[in-house]
C-alpha cells in the first residue's frame, strides 16, 4: 500500500507544536495544579495537546534537531510515548511541571527556529 499522504515541510510541524503549546497554556491559564487536576475536560484536552506536541516533534528531521540541541527533542517524544502507552501511569507532578516550567521556554525556542531563514 502506497503512502498517499503529502509530505509536509518540517516548519509546519514547528507551527503545530507552537499551536498545541498555546492551547495547553490557554487551557491551564489561571489554574492551580489542584484546579487543573479536578477539571476532567481541561485535563484531558491538555494531555491530548501534550501528546500532539510530541507527535509533531517526531516529524522534525534529524539535521534540524542536531542544529538545535538545546531543545529536548527526545524528551518531548518520550513524554508523548509515556502519555499514550502508559496513560494509567501519568505522573501529574511531571505534567504540571512541563506546563508551568518547560512549555513557555520551549515555545520561545520553537518560535526562534520558525523565524530562521530556510
Secondary structure, 3 states (H helix, E strand, C coil): CCCCCCCCCHHHHHHHHHHHHHHHHHHHCCCCHHHHHHCHHHHHHHHHHHHHHHHHHCCCCHHHHHHCCCCCHHHHHHHHHHHHHCHHHCCHHHHHHHHHHHHHHHHHHHHHHHHCCC
